[in-house]
Amino acid sequence: MEIASDKQASDIVLLDLRPLSAFTDFFVICSAESSRQISAIASALDEGLLGEGLALHHQEGADDSGWVLMDFGDLIVHIFSPEVRRRYDLETAWARAPRLVRLQ
């Protein structure tokens, strides 16, 4: 989460999906104000998490679509534009997941 914060991601949330999901343990959901910022956050996460031993398994979406999903196995990161984040509203969809951290 610090990596995303360093690239000016906003409204960063860490959800614990372990009690609810078999496909991953955690979601990080954050917002970015532009496609350039989405790209910068995604690049920093790819590089930074690899340095912490988490390799990127799969990435979907594109910075200009307003949503990039990065699958690191036990951690899935969603980088949204504010509009797309409101549309998909993953926090409500996963409302039963404990919120471990929220950075505004």
C-alpha positions as CSV (number, residue, x, y, z in Angstrom):
1,M,0.0,0.0,0.0
2,E,2.9,2.3,0.6
3,I,4.1,1.8,-2.9
4,A,0.7,3.0,-4.3
5,S,0.7,5.9,-1.8
6,D,4.1,7.0,-2.9
7,K,2.7,7.4,-6.4
8,Q,-0.2,9.5,-5.1
9,A,-2.9,6.8,-5.2
10,S,-5.9,7.9,-3.1
11,D,-8.5,6.2,-1.0
12,I,-6.4,3.0,-0.6
13,V,-8.2,0.1,1.0
14,L,-6.8,-3.3,2.1
15,L,-9.5,-6.0,2.3
16,D,-8.9,-9.4,4.0
17,L,-10.6,-11.9,1.8
18,R,-9.3,-15.0,3.6
19,P,-12.5,-15.8,5.4
20,L,-14.6,-15.4,2.2
21,S,-12.5,-16.4,-0.8
22,A,-10.5,-19.3,-2.1
23,F,-8.9,-17.5,-5.0
24,T,-6.9,-14.8,-3.1
25,D,-6.2,-13.6,0.4
26,F,-6.2,-9.8,0.0
27,F,-7.6,-7.1,-2.3
28,V,-5.9,-3.7,-2.4
29,I,-8.3,-1.1,-4.0
30,C,-7.1,2.4,-4.9
31,S,-7.9,5.4,-7.0
32,A,-5.9,7.4,-9.5
33,E,-6.8,10.6,-11.2
34,S,-5.5,10.0,-14.7
35,S,-4.5,7.2,-17.0
36,R,-0.9,8.3,-16.6
37,Q,-1.1,7.9,-12.8
38,I,-2.8,4.5,-13.2
39,S,0.2,3.4,-15.3
40,A,2.7,4.9,-12.9
41,I,1.1,3.1,-9.9
42,A,0.9,-0.2,-11.8
43,S,4.6,0.0,-12.8
44,A,5.7,0.9,-9.3
45,L,3.7,-2.0,-7.8
46,D,5.1,-4.5,-10.3
47,E,8.7,-3.4,-9.6
48,G,8.2,-2.9,-5.8
49,L,6.3,-6.1,-5.0
50,L,8.8,-8.1,-7.1
51,G,11.5,-6.7,-4.8
52,E,9.5,-8.1,-1.9
53,G,9.1,-11.5,-3.4
54,L,5.7,-11.1,-5.1
55,A,5.8,-11.7,-8.8
56,L,3.0,-10.5,-11.1
57,H,1.1,-13.5,-12.4
58,H,-1.4,-11.7,-14.5
59,Q,-2.6,-8.2,-15.4
60,E,-5.9,-7.1,-17.0
61,G,-7.2,-3.8,-18.1
62,A,-5.4,-0.8,-19.4
63,D,-4.6,2.5,-17.9
64,D,-6.9,4.3,-20.4
65,S,-9.8,2.1,-19.5
66,G,-9.9,3.4,-15.9
67,W,-9.2,0.0,-14.3
68,V,-6.1,-2.1,-14.0
69,L,-6.2,-5.4,-12.1
70,M,-2.9,-6.9,-11.0
71,D,-2.8,-10.5,-9.8
72,F,0.1,-11.3,-7.5
73,G,-1.5,-14.6,-6.3
74,D,-2.4,-14.0,-2.7
75,L,-2.8,-10.3,-3.4
76,I,-4.9,-8.7,-6.1
77,V,-4.6,-5.0,-6.7
78,H,-7.3,-2.9,-8.4
79,I,-6.3,0.5,-9.6
80,F,-9.4,2.5,-10.6
81,S,-10.3,5.9,-11.9
82,P,-12.8,7.5,-9.4
83,E,-15.7,7.1,-11.9
84,V,-15.0,3.4,-12.7
85,R,-14.4,2.7,-9.0
86,R,-17.9,4.1,-8.2
87,R,-19.4,2.0,-11.0
88,Y,-18.0,-1.3,-9.9
89,D,-18.1,-0.6,-6.1
90,L,-16.0,-3.5,-5.0
91,E,-16.1,-2.4,-1.4
92,T,-19.8,-2.9,-1.3
93,A,-19.6,-6.2,-3.3
94,W,-17.1,-7.4,-0.6
95,A,-18.7,-5.7,2.3
96,R,-18.3,-8.7,4.6
97,A,-14.5,-8.6,4.1
98,P,-12.7,-7.1,7.0
99,R,-11.0,-3.7,6.1
100,L,-7.5,-4.0,7.5
101,V,-6.3,-0.5,6.4
102,R,-7.9,2.5,4.8
103,L,-5.7,5.5,3.7
104,Q,-7.5,8.5,2.4
